[in-house]
């Protein structure tokens, strides 16, 4: 019996040690980068005394170069990227404090653009949590009118981060106090974001996070919600349309309670895995802590055709890289919140995260740590049952073989 107890103890200790090794290994600092990155703030702009915000990231891989542009110079938050051969360079030309051209030394292989164009406050009278401009009274804020300020900048070999903020949205009589912030991250390796919903990032993607905090609400609305408009633009060579894919999974390890990943992909991505995509989990957070308890949902509208504004940075970019401006552009609305959640006024805070990238969207898999835990959950009980059976067998066998005293009646 003592030997069996020791065996049980050894098994338990072995599994515990494996868990500690795996969990420790997962938080080790990254030592290998899939791309070598160099970042530049406002490259080519001669004046340093400017409020212009344009981050250029050159991400060099083994086979190609990914050129990122994060732009706020024309108000509208914009992410652009181009894929080129090795040693291809990009020059940004300026007209005063706004980019006027993006000149590549060779024509890019692929181009993709994304932008936040509008923010809506609407009165959700029927508590549907779906913004419909034909039904809901609303106030529209054009992002091109927003004046952004840099809040935080990190430019390192293993991370590039840019945080911008504005304390007002709207103009004239519709000018509102409140903080809107946008955070962009680029990491040259694959991992998960630190904050919930812990989205996957790769060397081919940018993480984007938008926060609406303490926005002054319309006096005429008593059930205010917010929605945003996104426009995606690509220069896909393949004919077709953007597609929406919903990936379902049994794994909610990284985003507890959320078992879906939504992807909006271009025709190139859908057919060959060599195009652009937008990826997100259908969850927002109503508190800065971003705990599971303060999570909420969001609703995505159908994709609709969009026209690229000639004054936008997207138009400037694609005019240089797309022949005859042959582009595919789609718009979509994201409505924050779900039915019976108390509306925006309950917490005065909304945060949403998503990723924009190139190639096949990354897929969440069970981590080694979770596999070990599953092994413990399934394997240890089975092993203990087997050991219990052995104990019972030996105990019964010893009882059967004990000498018996004969008693005369």
MITIDREN-548690 format. One record per residue (C-alpha): residue number from 1; chain; z, x, y. Coordinates in steps of 0.2 Angstrom, whole numbers, plus 5000, padded with zeros to 4 digits. Example, Ala and Ser with C-alpha at 12.3 -4.5 7.8 and 13.67 -1.06 7.14 Angstrom:
<nodes>
+------+------+------+------+------+
: zaza : guti :    z :    x :    y :
+------+------+------+------+------+
:    1 :    A : 5039 : 5062 : 4978 :
:    2 :    A : 5036 : 5068 : 4995 :
+------+------+------+------+------+
</nodes>
This chain:
<nodes>
+------+------+------+------+------+
: zaza : guti :    z :    x :    y :
+------+------+------+------+------+
:    1 :    A : 5000 : 5000 : 5000 :
:    2 :    A : 5004 : 5014 : 5012 :
:    3 :    A : 4987 : 5022 : 5009 :
:    4 :    A : 4978 : 5005 : 5013 :
:    5 :    A : 4988 : 5003 : 5029 :
:    6 :    A : 4983 : 5021 : 5034 :
:    7 :    A : 4965 : 5016 : 5030 :
:    8 :    A : 4966 : 5001 : 5041 :
:    9 :    A : 4974 : 5011 : 5055 :
:   10 :    A : 4960 : 5024 : 5054 :
:   11 :    A : 4946 : 5011 : 5054 :
:   12 :    A : 4954 : 5003 : 5070 :
:   13 :    A : 4956 : 5020 : 5079 :
:   14 :    A : 4938 : 5025 : 5074 :
:   15 :    A : 4931 : 5009 : 5082 :
:   16 :    A : 4942 : 5011 : 5097 :
:   17 :    A : 4936 : 5029 : 5100 :
:   18 :    A : 4918 : 5024 : 5098 :
:   19 :    A : 4920 : 5011 : 5112 :
:   20 :    A : 4928 : 5023 : 5123 :
:   21 :    A : 4914 : 5036 : 5120 :
:   22 :    A : 4901 : 5023 : 5124 :
:   23 :    A : 4909 : 5016 : 5139 :
:   24 :    A : 4912 : 5033 : 5146 :
:   25 :    A : 4894 : 5038 : 5143 :
:   26 :    A : 4887 : 5023 : 5152 :
:   27 :    A : 4896 : 5028 : 5168 :
:   28 :    A : 4890 : 5046 : 5168 :
:   29 :    A : 4881 : 5052 : 5184 :
:   30 :    A : 4862 : 5052 : 5182 :
:   31 :    A : 4855 : 5069 : 5179 :
:   32 :    A : 4836 : 5065 : 5176 :
:   33 :    A : 4825 : 5056 : 5189 :
:   34 :    A : 4809 : 5047 : 5184 :
:   35 :    A : 4802 : 5051 : 5201 :
:   36 :    A : 4806 : 5064 : 5215 :
:   37 :    A : 4808 : 5055 : 5231 :
:   38 :    A : 4807 : 5060 : 5249 :
:   39 :    A : 4811 : 5048 : 5263 :
:   40 :    A : 4806 : 5048 : 5282 :
:   41 :    A : 4812 : 5037 : 5296 :
:   42 :    A : 4798 : 5032 : 5308 :
:   43 :    A : 4786 : 5046 : 5302 :
:   44 :    A : 4773 : 5050 : 5315 :
:   45 :    A : 4782 : 5042 : 5329 :
:   46 :    A : 4784 : 5054 : 5343 :
:   47 :    A : 4799 : 5046 : 5352 :
:   48 :    A : 4816 : 5047 : 5345 :
:   49 :    A : 4823 : 5035 : 5357 :
:   50 :    A : 4817 : 5019 : 5349 :
:   51 :    A : 4824 : 5004 : 5340 :
:   52 :    A : 4809 : 5004 : 5328 :
:   53 :    A : 4814 : 5003 : 5310 :
:   54 :    A : 4801 : 5009 : 5297 :
:   55 :    A : 4807 : 5019 : 5281 :
:   56 :    A : 4793 : 5028 : 5272 :
:   57 :    A : 4797 : 5034 : 5254 :
:   58 :    A : 4786 : 5045 : 5244 :
:   59 :    A : 4790 : 5044 : 5226 :
:   60 :    A : 4781 : 5057 : 5215 :
:   61 :    A : 4780 : 5054 : 5197 :
:   62 :    A : 4771 : 5064 : 5183 :
:   63 :    A : 4755 : 5054 : 5184 :
:   64 :    A : 4755 : 5046 : 5201 :
:   65 :    A : 4763 : 5044 : 5218 :
:   66 :    A : 4771 : 5028 : 5224 :
:   67 :    A : 4772 : 5025 : 5243 :
:   68 :    A : 4785 : 5013 : 5249 :
:   69 :    A : 4785 : 5006 : 5266 :
:   70 :    A : 4801 : 4996 : 5272 :
:   71 :    A : 4797 : 4989 : 5289 :
:   72 :    A : 4806 : 4979 : 5303 :
:   73 :    A : 4796 : 4984 : 5318 :
:   74 :    A : 4788 : 4967 : 5320 :
:   75 :    A : 4804 : 4957 : 5316 :
:   76 :    A : 4798 : 4951 : 5299 :
:   77 :    A : 4807 : 4961 : 5285 :
:   78 :    A : 4793 : 4968 : 5274 :
:   79 :    A : 4791 : 4979 : 5259 :
:   80 :    A : 4774 : 4987 : 5255 :
:   81 :    A : 4769 : 4999 : 5242 :
:   82 :    A : 4753 : 5008 : 5236 :
:   83 :    A : 4750 : 5018 : 5220 :
:   84 :    A : 4739 : 5034 : 5222 :
:   85 :    A : 4734 : 5049 : 5212 :
:   86 :    A : 4745 : 5065 : 5214 :
:   87 :    A : 4744 : 5075 : 5230 :
:   88 :    A : 4738 : 5060 : 5240 :
:   89 :    A : 4746 : 5059 : 5257 :
:   90 :    A : 4750 : 5045 : 5269 :
:   91 :    A : 4749 : 5046 : 5288 :
:   92 :    A : 4756 : 5032 : 5299 :
:   93 :    A : 4749 : 5030 : 5316 :
:   94 :    A : 4758 : 5021 : 5330 :
:   95 :    A : 4754 : 5011 : 5346 :
:   96 :    A : 4770 : 5013 : 5356 :
:   97 :    A : 4784 : 5008 : 5344 :
:   98 :    A : 4774 : 4998 : 5331 :
:   99 :    A : 4763 : 5005 : 5317 :
:  100 :    A : 4744 : 5003 : 5320 :
:  101 :    A : 4737 : 5010 : 5304 :
:  102 :    A : 4741 : 5017 : 5287 :
:  103 :    A : 4729 : 5031 : 5283 :
:  104 :    A : 4729 : 5038 : 5265 :
:  105 :    A : 4719 : 5054 : 5261 :
:  106 :    A : 4712 : 5044 : 5246 :
:  107 :    A : 4710 : 5026 : 5242 :
:  108 :    A : 4725 : 5019 : 5233 :
:  109 :    A : 4724 : 5012 : 5215 :
:  110 :    A : 4734 : 4997 : 5219 :
:  111 :    A : 4743 : 4989 : 5234 :
:  112 :    A : 4756 : 4975 : 5235 :
:  113 :    A : 4766 : 4968 : 5250 :
:  114 :    A : 4781 : 4956 : 5252 :
:  115 :    A : 4789 : 4949 : 5267 :
:  116 :    A : 4802 : 4937 : 5273 :
:  117 :    A : 4794 : 4926 : 5286 :
:  118 :    A : 4805 : 4911 : 5290 :
:  119 :    A : 4823 : 4905 : 5288 :
:  120 :    A : 4826 : 4886 : 5289 :
:  121 :    A : 4842 : 4876 : 5291 :
:  122 :    A : 4839 : 4859 : 5285 :
:  123 :    A : 4850 : 4843 : 5283 :
:  124 :    A : 4851 : 4839 : 5264 :
:  125 :    A : 4856 : 4821 : 5267 :
:  126 :    A : 4853 : 4816 : 5249 :
:  127 :    A : 4861 : 4832 : 5242 :
:  128 :    A : 4846 : 4837 : 5232 :
:  129 :    A : 4847 : 4856 : 5235 :
:  130 :    A : 4828 : 4857 : 5237 :
:  131 :    A : 4821 : 4859 : 5254 :
:  132 :    A : 4806 : 4848 : 5257 :
:  133 :    A : 4799 : 4850 : 5275 :
:  134 :    A : 4791 : 4833 : 5274 :
:  135 :    A : 4807 : 4824 : 5270 :
:  136 :    A : 4822 : 4835 : 5277 :
:  137 :    A : 4826 : 4837 : 5295 :
:  138 :    A : 4825 : 4855 : 5299 :
:  139 :    A : 4826 : 4869 : 5311 :
:  140 :    A : 4814 : 4884 : 5309 :
:  141 :    A : 4818 : 4902 : 5313 :
:  142 :    A : 4803 : 4914 : 5314 :
:  143 :    A : 4808 : 4931 : 5307 :
:  144 :    A : 4796 : 4939 : 5318 :
:  145 :    A : 4807 : 4935 : 5333 :
:  146 :    A : 4822 : 4944 : 5326 :
:  147 :    A : 4828 : 4960 : 5333 :
:  148 :    A : 4836 : 4971 : 5320 :
:  149 :    A : 4848 : 4985 : 5321 :
:  150 :    A : 4851 : 4999 : 5309 :
:  151 :    A : 4868 : 4997 : 5301 :
:  152 :    A : 4868 : 5010 : 5287 :
:  153 :    A : 4855 : 5023 : 5281 :
:  154 :    A : 4856 : 5034 : 5265 :
:  155 :    A : 4842 : 5047 : 5262 :
:  156 :    A : 4846 : 5057 : 5247 :
:  157 :    A : 4836 : 5064 : 5232 :
:  158 :    A : 4844 : 5051 : 5220 :
:  159 :    A : 4845 : 5036 : 5232 :
:  160 :    A : 4837 : 5029 : 5248 :
:  161 :    A : 4847 : 5014 : 5256 :
:  162 :    A : 4843 : 5005 : 5272 :
:  163 :    A : 4854 : 4991 : 5279 :
:  164 :    A : 4849 : 4981 : 5295 :
:  165 :    A : 4858 : 4967 : 5303 :
:  166 :    A : 4855 : 4955 : 5317 :
:  167 :    A : 4869 : 4944 : 5326 :
:  168 :    A : 4858 : 4931 : 5332 :
:  169 :    A : 4843 : 4921 : 5325 :
:  170 :    A : 4832 : 4909 : 5335 :
:  171 :    A : 4827 : 4909 : 5353 :
:  172 :    A : 4831 : 4898 : 5369 :
:  173 :    A : 4840 : 4882 : 5365 :
:  174 :    A : 4840 : 4886 : 5346 :
:  175 :    A : 4848 : 4903 : 5347 :
:  176 :    A : 4862 : 4904 : 5335 :
:  177 :    A : 4876 : 4916 : 5333 :
:  178 :    A : 4880 : 4923 : 5315 :
:  179 :    A : 4876 : 4938 : 5305 :
:  180 :    A : 4860 : 4940 : 5294 :
:  181 :    A : 4859 : 4957 : 5285 :
:  182 :    A : 4845 : 4964 : 5274 :
:  183 :    A : 4849 : 4978 : 5262 :
:  184 :    A : 4835 : 4988 : 5253 :
:  185 :    A : 4838 : 5001 : 5239 :
:  186 :    A : 4827 : 5013 : 5230 :
:  187 :    A : 4833 : 5023 : 5215 :
:  188 :    A : 4822 : 5035 : 5205 :
:  189 :    A : 4829 : 5030 : 5188 :
:  190 :    A : 4832 : 5015 : 5178 :
:  191 :    A : 4849 : 5007 : 5179 :
:  192 :    A : 4858 : 4991 : 5185 :
:  193 :    A : 4864 : 4988 : 5203 :
:  194 :    A : 4882 : 4990 : 5206 :
:  195 :    A : 4885 : 4972 : 5214 :
:  196 :    A : 4882 : 4956 : 5205 :
:  197 :    A : 4870 : 4950 : 5199 :
:  198 :    A : 4868 : 4968 : 5193 :
:  199 :    A : 4849 : 4967 : 5193 :
:  200 :    A : 4839 : 4981 : 5184 :
:  201 :    A : 4831 : 4994 : 5196 :
:  202 :    A : 4818 : 5007 : 5191 :
:  203 :    A : 4809 : 5021 : 5199 :
:  204 :    A : 4795 : 5008 : 5202 :
:  205 :    A : 4805 : 4995 : 5212 :
:  206 :    A : 4815 : 4991 : 5227 :
:  207 :    A : 4831 : 4981 : 5227 :
:  208 :    A : 4832 : 4968 : 5241 :
:  209 :    A : 4848 : 4959 : 5246 :
:  210 :    A : 4849 : 4946 : 5260 :
:  211 :    A : 4866 : 4939 : 5267 :
:  212 :    A : 4868 : 4924 : 5279 :
:  213 :    A : 4886 : 4924 : 5286 :
:  214 :    A : 4895 : 4913 : 5298 :
:  215 :    A : 4878 : 4906 : 5305 :
:  216 :    A : 4882 : 4893 : 5319 :
:  217 :    A : 4876 : 4876 : 5312 :
:  218 :    A : 4866 : 4862 : 5320 :
:  219 :    A : 4877 : 4849 : 5328 :
:  220 :    A : 4866 : 4835 : 5322 :
:  221 :    A : 4866 : 4841 : 5304 :
:  222 :    A : 4882 : 4837 : 5293 :
:  223 :    A : 4875 : 4843 : 5277 :
:  224 :    A : 4867 : 4860 : 5281 :
:  225 :    A : 4859 : 4871 : 5269 :
:  226 :    A : 4847 : 4886 : 5271 :
:  227 :    A : 4831 : 4891 : 5264 :
:  228 :    A : 4819 : 4906 : 5266 :
:  229 :    A : 4800 : 4908 : 5265 :
:  230 :    A : 4793 : 4923 : 5256 :
:  231 :    A : 4775 : 4928 : 5256 :
:  232 :    A : 4768 : 4940 : 5243 :
:  233 :    A : 4751 : 4949 : 5245 :
:  234 :    A : 4741 : 4959 : 5233 :
:  235 :    A : 4724 : 4967 : 5231 :
:  236 :    A : 4722 : 4964 : 5213 :
:  237 :    A : 4705 : 4968 : 5206 :
:  238 :    A : 4707 : 4955 : 5192 :
:  239 :    A : 4703 : 4937 : 5196 :
:  240 :    A : 4717 : 4925 : 5194 :
:  241 :    A : 4732 : 4919 : 5202 :
:  242 :    A : 4751 : 4923 : 5203 :
:  243 :    A : 4761 : 4917 : 5188 :
:  244 :    A : 4779 : 4912 : 5186 :
:  245 :    A : 4788 : 4917 : 5170 :
:  246 :    A : 4805 : 4913 : 5165 :
:  247 :    A : 4813 : 4924 : 5153 :
:  248 :    A : 4828 : 4917 : 5143 :
:  249 :    A : 4841 : 4928 : 5134 :
:  250 :    A : 4857 : 4926 : 5125 :
:  251 :    A : 4864 : 4941 : 5134 :
:  252 :    A : 4874 : 4938 : 5150 :
:  253 :    A : 4883 : 4954 : 5149 :
:  254 :    A : 4878 : 4960 : 5167 :
:  255 :    A : 4877 : 4943 : 5175 :
:  256 :    A : 4890 : 4932 : 5167 :
:  257 :    A : 4885 : 4914 : 5164 :
:  258 :    A : 4867 : 4917 : 5169 :
:  259 :    A : 4855 : 4917 : 5155 :
:  260 :    A : 4838 : 4917 : 5164 :
:  261 :    A : 4827 : 4930 : 5173 :
:  262 :    A : 4813 : 4923 : 5184 :
:  263 :    A : 4798 : 4933 : 5188 :
:  264 :    A : 4783 : 4930 : 5199 :
:  265 :    A : 4769 : 4942 : 5194 :
:  266 :    A : 4752 : 4946 : 5200 :
:  267 :    A : 4736 : 4944 : 5189 :
:  268 :    A : 4736 : 4962 : 5186 :
:  269 :    A : 4754 : 4962 : 5180 :
:  270 :    A : 4751 : 4946 : 5169 :
:  271 :    A : 4736 : 4953 : 5161 :
:  272 :    A : 4739 : 4972 : 5160 :
:  273 :    A : 4756 : 4976 : 5166 :
:  274 :    A : 4749 : 4986 : 5181 :
:  275 :    A : 4752 : 4975 : 5196 :
:  276 :    A : 4766 : 4969 : 5207 :
:  277 :    A : 4780 : 4958 : 5203 :
:  278 :    A : 4796 : 4949 : 5211 :
:  279 :    A : 4811 : 4947 : 5199 :
:  280 :    A : 4827 : 4938 : 5201 :
:  281 :    A : 4841 : 4929 : 5192 :
:  282 :    A : 4843 : 4911 : 5198 :
:  283 :    A : 4861 : 4914 : 5206 :
:  284 :    A : 4868 : 4917 : 5223 :
:  285 :    A : 4885 : 4920 : 5229 :
:  286 :    A : 4896 : 4911 : 5242 :
:  287 :    A : 4909 : 4924 : 5245 :
:  288 :    A : 4908 : 4942 : 5250 :
:  289 :    A : 4917 : 4947 : 5234 :
:  290 :    A : 4903 : 4941 : 5223 :
:  291 :    A : 4914 : 4936 : 5209 :
:  292 :    A : 4908 : 4924 : 5195 :
:  293 :    A : 4919 : 4911 : 5202 :
:  294 :    A : 4910 : 4910 : 5219 :
:  295 :    A : 4892 : 4910 : 5211 :
:  296 :    A : 4880 : 4896 : 5214 :
:  297 :    A : 4862 : 4892 : 5211 :
:  298 :    A : 4845 : 4892 : 5220 :
:  299 :    A : 4829 : 4882 : 5219 :
:  300 :    A : 4811 : 4889 : 5220 :
:  301 :    A : 4797 : 4879 : 5226 :
:  302 :    A : 4780 : 4879 : 5219 :
:  303 :    A : 4768 : 4893 : 5224 :
:  304 :    A : 4756 : 4889 : 5238 :
:  305 :    A : 4741 : 4898 : 5246 :
:  306 :    A : 4746 : 4908 : 5261 :
:  307 :    A : 4736 : 4916 : 5275 :
:  308 :    A : 4741 : 4933 : 5281 :
:  309 :    A : 4746 : 4933 : 5300 :
:  310 :    A : 4734 : 4945 : 5309 :
:  311 :    A : 4749 : 4952 : 5319 :
:  312 :    A : 4759 : 4956 : 5304 :
:  313 :    A : 4762 : 4973 : 5297 :
:  314 :    A : 4755 : 4967 : 5280 :
:  315 :    A : 4738 : 4964 : 5289 :
:  316 :    A : 4738 : 4981 : 5296 :
:  317 :    A : 4742 : 4989 : 5279 :
:  318 :    A : 4729 : 4979 : 5269 :
:  319 :    A : 4716 : 4981 : 5282 :
:  320 :    A : 4716 : 5000 : 5279 :
:  321 :    A : 4717 : 4999 : 5260 :
:  322 :    A : 4708 : 4983 : 5254 :
:  323 :    A : 4689 : 4982 : 5255 :
:  324 :    A : 4684 : 4968 : 5266 :
:  325 :    A : 4702 : 4962 : 5266 :
:  326 :    A : 4700 : 4955 : 5249 :
:  327 :    A : 4718 : 4950 : 5245 :
:  328 :    A : 4727 : 4937 : 5236 :
:  329 :    A : 4742 : 4929 : 5245 :
:  330 :    A : 4755 : 4916 : 5240 :
:  331 :    A : 4770 : 4908 : 5248 :
:  332 :    A : 4786 : 4901 : 5241 :
:  333 :    A : 4802 : 4893 : 5247 :
:  334 :    A : 4819 : 4898 : 5240 :
:  335 :    A : 4833 : 4885 : 5244 :
:  336 :    A : 4851 : 4891 : 5242 :
:  337 :    A : 4864 : 4880 : 5234 :
:  338 :    A : 4866 : 4867 : 5221 :
:  339 :    A : 4871 : 4849 : 5221 :
:  340 :    A : 4889 : 4845 : 5225 :
:  341 :    A : 4893 : 4863 : 5230 :
:  342 :    A : 4900 : 4858 : 5247 :
:  343 :    A : 4885 : 4864 : 5257 :
:  344 :    A : 4884 : 4880 : 5267 :
:  345 :    A : 4899 : 4875 : 5278 :
:  346 :    A : 4911 : 4876 : 5263 :
:  347 :    A : 4911 : 4895 : 5264 :
:  348 :    A : 4899 : 4900 : 5278 :
:  349 :    A : 4892 : 4914 : 5267 :
:  350 :    A : 4876 : 4915 : 5256 :
:  351 :    A : 4870 : 4931 : 5247 :
:  352 :    A : 4854 : 4933 : 5236 :
:  353 :    A : 4847 : 4948 : 5228 :
:  354 :    A : 4830 : 4951 : 5220 :
:  355 :    A : 4818 : 4966 : 5215 :
:  356 :    A : 4801 : 4969 : 5220 :
:  357 :    A : 4791 : 4982 : 5210 :
:  358 :    A : 4776 : 4989 : 5201 :
:  359 :    A : 4772 : 4988 : 5182 :
:  360 :    A : 4780 : 4977 : 5169 :
:  361 :    A : 4796 : 4969 : 5175 :
:  362 :    A : 4811 : 4977 : 5166 :
:  363 :    A : 4820 : 4968 : 5153 :
:  364 :    A : 4838 : 4967 : 5149 :
:  365 :    A : 4844 : 4973 : 5132 :
:  366 :    A : 4860 : 4973 : 5124 :
:  367 :    A : 4869 : 4989 : 5129 :
:  368 :    A : 4877 : 5001 : 5117 :
:  369 :    A : 4894 : 4996 : 5122 :
:  370 :    A : 4891 : 4978 : 5119 :
:  371 :    A : 4883 : 4982 : 5102 :
:  372 :    A : 4899 : 4992 : 5097 :
:  373 :    A : 4910 : 4977 : 5103 :
:  374 :    A : 4899 : 4965 : 5092 :
:  375 :    A : 4901 : 4977 : 5078 :
:  376 :    A : 4920 : 4977 : 5080 :
:  377 :    A : 4920 : 4958 : 5082 :
:  378 :    A : 4910 : 4955 : 5066 :
:  379 :    A : 4914 : 4971 : 5056 :
:  380 :    A : 4932 : 4973 : 5057 :
:  381 :    A : 4937 : 4956 : 5051 :
:  382 :    A : 4925 : 4958 : 5036 :
:  383 :    A : 4933 : 4975 : 5033 :
:  384 :    A : 4951 : 4968 : 5034 :
:  385 :    A : 4947 : 4954 : 5023 :
:  386 :    A : 4940 : 4966 : 5010 :
:  387 :    A : 4955 : 4977 : 5012 :
:  388 :    A : 4966 : 4962 : 5010 :
:  389 :    A : 4957 : 4957 : 4994 :
:  390 :    A : 4960 : 4974 : 4987 :
:  391 :    A : 4978 : 4974 : 4991 :
:  392 :    A : 4980 : 4957 : 4982 :
:  393 :    A : 4971 : 4964 : 4967 :
:  394 :    A : 4982 : 4979 : 4966 :
:  395 :    A : 4998 : 4969 : 4969 :
:  396 :    A : 4993 : 4957 : 4955 :
:  397 :    A : 4988 : 4971 : 4943 :
:  398 :    A : 5004 : 4979 : 4946 :
:  399 :    A : 5014 : 4963 : 4943 :
:  400 :    A : 5004 : 4960 : 4927 :
:  401 :    A : 5008 : 4977 : 4920 :
:  402 :    A : 5027 : 4978 : 4924 :
:  403 :    A : 5038 : 4978 : 4908 :
:  404 :    A : 5046 : 4961 : 4904 :
:  405 :    A : 5063 : 4959 : 4897 :
:  406 :    A : 5064 : 4948 : 4881 :
:  407 :    A : 5077 : 4935 : 4882 :
:  408 :    A : 5083 : 4926 : 4866 :
:  409 :    A : 5086 : 4908 : 4867 :
+------+------+------+------+------+
</nodes>
